[in-house]
Amino acid sequence: MVTVNPVVSKLAAYPAEALYAKRAALRAAGLEVFDFSVGDPIEPTDEGIVAAFREGVPPVSQYPTIRGEADHRAAICEWIGRRFDGTTVDPDRELLPTRGSKEAIFHLPLTFLDPHGPRRKVLYGVPGYPVYERGTRFAGGEVWPVELRPETGYRLEPWELPGDEIAKTAILWINYPHNPTAAGVDLAYLERVHAFCREREILLCADECYVDMYFEEPKPPSVLELSSREGLLAFHSLSKRSGMTGYRSGFVAGDAELIARLGKTRPNFGVATTVMVQRAGSWAWRDEAHAEARRQAFRAKRDTFMRFFAEVGLEHTPCTSTLYLWVRTPEDRDALGYAEALADKGILVSPAPFHGVEQPYVRVALVPSLADCERAIELWRAFHRA
Ligand SMILES: Cc1ncc(COP(=O)(O)O)c(C=O)c1O
């Protein structure tokens, strides 16, 4: 037998895998499936993005660099300035392009975690995106998932946690607007978490990939707007804003010293963004029209579902951004059981345990078209009336 990394043997299946299997089984059984389980939207990519990609294909395609093209970094900085009230980021010192945010999140502890040091914990909220945990384990760190609760608006509040555990913490992840609950925070909260981390020399990592998927004012804030960037990094992506999940394009920005360290380690991972993807990405960061059109499309789906949930008396957490609705099961029914029962009708949602908690909630990702949302709602309504 060849050797296997013990982290691999201990890994639970990636939750989406179970959903893909369920979807395939339902389709094989001849059922029409409305898939609200995975956050990978289907709206066509804007023609401007596709054209920029095509035109970006060079006659000879050589290795891209981890720092990317100056114009790509400039396009990102222009967006940051427009989106966050004139916030400035130095394109040469405070920013690196990434291949979407997943790889950047996964690889982060390989740079900022000492697996043999006294501070090996990585703190993150659950329910949440599974990659904070995965990246920590592969880097030899210790995971510290903290359950986020509806009563506290799904905010991670590190000041409420035991001080001796905090003293062993190297990295803290926050993710607002939040997947899966759509919870949001304000700048005062971000300032407070940052101050907490700075005092304790904890690296604050803010996964902000849904920051441009907002439906209402005020728009979600970014840690890049805080009074200081010391000890913090923000992770952004074109996947949700511009519907570019397949292109793999994003960036990490923040404390110049931390970015310099990433600039040294990241070439090892083979994650430089290809030139054509950078060109498509630059076009996307500079264009607001397509992002606004996407917000409108998702707002329409959100509103349709919110009307339906109000009609049948299903509660959900407020959804002013992201592409998710976090819906409480009727009479706090077991989330897995409720999701199974809906799946039998052809409606796939992802239950809270798939996001790391045993709460009576399911996540509805607003992925199918508006027409399909309406058809699925018909089935869901009939199921509730039965
Ligand atoms: C909270 C969160 N972070 C990061 C990602 C990764 O996005 P990408 O790698 O496509 O930029 C996702 C994707 O669903 C997400 O939900």
The ligand as a Gaussian input file, in Angstrom:
#p B3LYP/6-31G(d) Opt

LIG

0 1
 C      -18.032000      31.727000       1.458000
 C      -17.324000      31.333000       0.218000
 N      -16.030000      31.614000       0.091000
 C      -15.345000      31.274000      -1.017000
 C      -15.952000      30.625000      -2.061000
 C      -15.114000      30.236000      -3.241000
 O      -15.415000      30.933000      -4.359000
 P      -14.452000      30.994000      -5.610000
 O      -13.303000      30.057000      -5.388000
 O      -15.280000      30.554000      -6.759000
 O      -13.983000      32.394000      -5.696000
 C      -17.308000      30.306000      -1.973000
 C      -17.968000      29.582000      -3.067000
 O      -19.082000      29.183000      -3.024000
 C      -18.013000      30.678000      -0.808000
 O      -19.307000      30.404000      -0.651000

